[in-house]
Amino acid sequence: MNIWYLISKGSNPICRDAGRKFAESLNFKFIEINDNIKPSQCDLPDGIIVELGWVQNELQYQNLRHLCYQFLNETQVPIYARKVDDNHFIYNNTDILVRDLIKLYFKDKLISPYRHKYYGEFDPIVIPYHYDETQEVNLVPTYFKSRQKNAIFSGANDENVYPFRDYFYSHPVEALSTGIEFLKHPGYSGSHWHDKDIHMYDFVRELSNHMLMLVSNDIDDFELLKYIECAEAGCYPISKFPKFYIEDQIMKGFFESVHSRFPSDIIKKMKQIMAPEFNNDYLFQGAVLYRNYIKDTHNKELILKKYGELFG
């Protein structure tokens, strides 16, 4: 199926949750929006997805709105919008324009990986992130035992959006003393990235140097990409999981054993895990079990099928 993935020019996402890397990882044709795209002069695709998360100014918004109008009125190509960011970052006029664009064209055609009512009124079509086997790190006992026995931890910090995560940033001495290692977050824009910053696929490689990964969601219980990257890296998850993970009947026992409602639960578990007598084989077995679960429920073919169903 030939699907175009349109995005405003100049976007540079930190990972494959959006932008070019997202499109290429699902074999979509990535196109930056510009004045040269004219529906009447194109070999049209089977479907179009317009990404709304990187509209940076009113000019980009107007270009996007005009292009959507053209495709919707001049062709029969199905067109959907996709949004990855959430309401907690809606503080500017540009995103208010994006909300109006959804209301105008995409009320029932908004895709998101998150189970979230956008702007308090739009329920998206939920299509999760996919497990990328091309980024999978080999997970065998001998290699796993050579990893550092600690929990790698990274992510943007905002106490209003990620209160669970903020606890560890606010208590670094306590975190480090229990085997939690911090990985600097390079920021989202790309404008201040340095050569030493770790992002995109290098992030998964860095995770795989550690036996465990500390992952947490936000206040809206989003299934962030980090849950998938943890599995790709073959890490044992020590986390606060989305509610629907814990409700999975097959994996309920496992998730209840590793799920932590409070940061204090994480600290307690890490102290137990870091004890010399703790059996590391337990961590390996948990890492394998978690990877297989994510791989089964988020495999690329399954996610592509969900997109294919939208476009007939």
N, C-alpha and C positions, 0 to 999 in steps of 0.2 A: 504493500500500500504506500502510495506517494503522499506524504504529509509534509506541508511546509510549517516551519516554526518561525514566526516573525517576532522580532524584538527591536526596541528602540536602539538607535546607533549609540555606541560608546559604552555600553554596559560591560562590566567585567566581574562577574560573580566569583566569589571565593571558592566555590565548590560546584559539583555537578547537579545541584538542586535546581538550577535555572541556567538560562543563557546557552551559549554555544556548546558547552560540554554536556549539558542535559540533552540538547537536541541530537548531538552526534552519538551519544551513548544509546539512543533509541532509534538510530538510523533515520531521523527526520532531517529534512533539508533546512539548514539554518540560513535565514535571510535577515539582514539588517534593513530596517525600514528606511527608505529614501524616496526621493521624487521620481526615480526611474521605474518604480513598480507600477505598471498599469495593467489592470485585469484584462482589458480588451486585447492586449498585445502579448499575453503570456500563454504558455502551454500549461493549462490549469491542473492543479493537483487533485487528489481525491478528497482532501480536507485541509483546513488551515487552523493552526492554533496561534493566537496572539498572546504574547506574554505581557502582563500588565505591571510587573513589579519594578521595572526600571525606567519608567517615564519620569524624566528629570526636570522638565520645564514645560511651559505652556505650548511652545512651538512643537515639541515632540508629541504632545497630546493632540494638537490640532492635526498633525500629519497622520497620527494613528487613527483618529476619528474619521478623517477623510478617506483613508484607505479602507477602513471597515465598511464605510458607507458604499464605496465603490464595489467591493466584493459582494456585499449583501444585495445590492440593487442591480448589478450588471452581470452577475453570474449565478449559477445554481450550486456553487461549491459550499458545502457546510463549513461554517466558521465558528470556532469556540475561543473563549479567552481562558488564560491560565494565570492564577495568582498564587504566589508562594509566601509572600510576607503577610503580616497579620495586622489587626486593628491597632495594636499597641504602638505602631510606628506611623500612625496617620495623624500627623500634626501640621501638614503643609497644604497649601492650596492645590498643588498638583495632584495629590492623592484624592482630594475632593472631586477633582475633574474625572479621575479614574472611576470613582464611585458613580458619577453621573453617566459615564460611558457604559458601565455594567448595566445600569438601570435602563439605558436606551437600547442596547443591543444584546446583552448577555445575561439577562435575569435568570434564565433557565439553561444557560450554556456557559457556566463558569466552572472551570476545572481547578481543583486544588488537591495537594497531597494531605491536607489537613481537614479534620472533621470540625468545621468552624463556620459559624454564621457570620459572613463578612458584612461589616458595617451594620450589624444587627438586623439585616434583612435578607441576605442572599445565602441560601444553602447551596454549597457547591456540589458538583459531581466529584466524589472522592476517588482519586486514582493515586495510590501510594507511590513512593519512590521504589525503584527496582533494585534488586541485588545484581551487581555487575560482576559477573564471573571473570571478566578480563582483568579485574583488579584484585582478585582473590589471592590471598597469601597462603602458601602451603601450610597445612596444619597437621603435623605429625608429632608424636611424643618427643622424639629426640630434639627436634627444633624448638618445640614449645618449652622444654626444660632449659634451653639455653637463653631464653628471654629473661629480662629483668623481672624479678618478682616484686611488682608494685602496680598501682593503678594509675594509668595516664589520664589526665583530666585537662580539657580545653573547652573554650566556648566564650562567646561574647558575654559580658557581665552587665546586667541591669537588674537591680534589686526589685524593680516593679514588675519585670517580665519573667525573670529567672530567679526567684527568691531562694530556691533550693541550691542552685549553683552559686549564688551570691554568698551563701554561708561559708563555703570553702575559700572563696577569694578574701573574705573578711577575717578568716581564721587560718592563715597560711601555716603558722607554726604547728598548730594542732594537726592540720592535714598532712604536712610533711612528716611529722613524727609517727604517723600511722601508715605510711607507705603510699601516700597520694602524691604523684609528681605532676607539676604544672607544665603545660605546653602553651607558650605565648600565642594569643590570638592576634593575627595580623590585621584585623579590621576587614570591612566589607568592600570598600570602594576600589581597592587596588591602587589608588593614587599614592599611597605611602608604603607600599610593599617594598621589602628589601630582599636581597638574595638569600639571606639566612631564614627568611620567613617560610613557613611550611603551609602549603595549601594545595588544593586539588588532589591529585592522586598521591603525591608525596605524603599527604596526611595519613593515608591508610598504611603506607610503608612505615611511617614513624610509629603508629599505633602498634604495629606488629612486633616492635621491639619490647613490648610489655605483655605480661601475662593477663593483666586485667585492664578494663577501661571503666571509668566512672562516667556514666551518662545520665542526664536528667532532662525532663521536658520543661515546658514553660507553664504558666498558670492556667493555660487553656488545654493542657493535656495533649499537646501536639506530638505526633510521631515524627520527630526530627530525623534528618538524614543520618545523624550520628548513630542512631540505633542500627542502621543498615551497615554503616562503615565499621562499626564494632564487629559485626559478624564477618565482613569481608576480611578484616585484619586477623580474625581468629582469636579475639580476646574474650576472656570470661567477663560477662557484664555484671557490674555491681552498680545498681541503678535505681532510679525511680521510673517505673515503666508506665506507659499509657494504660488506661483502665482496660481497654479491650484486649491487651496482651494477657492480663491477669485473668480475664474471663474466658480465655481459650481453654476448653475442657481437656484437650489432649496435653497441653503444656502447663496446666494450672499449678501442679505441684512444683515444677521447676521455678516458674515465675514467682510464686509465693515465697519460695526459699531465697530468692535473690532480690526481690523487690524491697525497697526501703521507703517508708512514708516520710521519714524525717532524716535530716543530716546526721543526727545522733545515731541512727540505725547503721548508717554507712561507717561511721567511726568505730562502732562496736564490732561490725563484721570485719573491718580491715585489721583490727587488733587480733582477732581470732586467726585470720588468714596469714598474717605476718609472723605468727608464733612459729618457732623452729620445728615443733612437732606436727604442724599442719601438713597433710598429705597433698602435694601439688598435683597428683594424678586426678584429684577431685576437680581442680580448676580446668585441667585439660578436657576431661569428660564433659564438663559444663560448657566449655567453649565450643566443642563439637556439637553438642545438643542444640545450643543456641544458633550456631551457624546453619544447621540443617533446617531448623524451624524457619528462619528468615529466608533462606534460600528457597524453601518450598512455597512459602506464602507470598514472596515478592520476586519470583523469578521473572526474567525479562519477557519470556513468551506470554506469561499470564498478564503482565502489565500491558504489553502491546495488544493483546486481545481486547483488553478493556478500552483502549483507544480506538481500535478497529471497529468495535461495536458502535461507537459514536458516529462513525462515518459510513456505516453500512457496508 
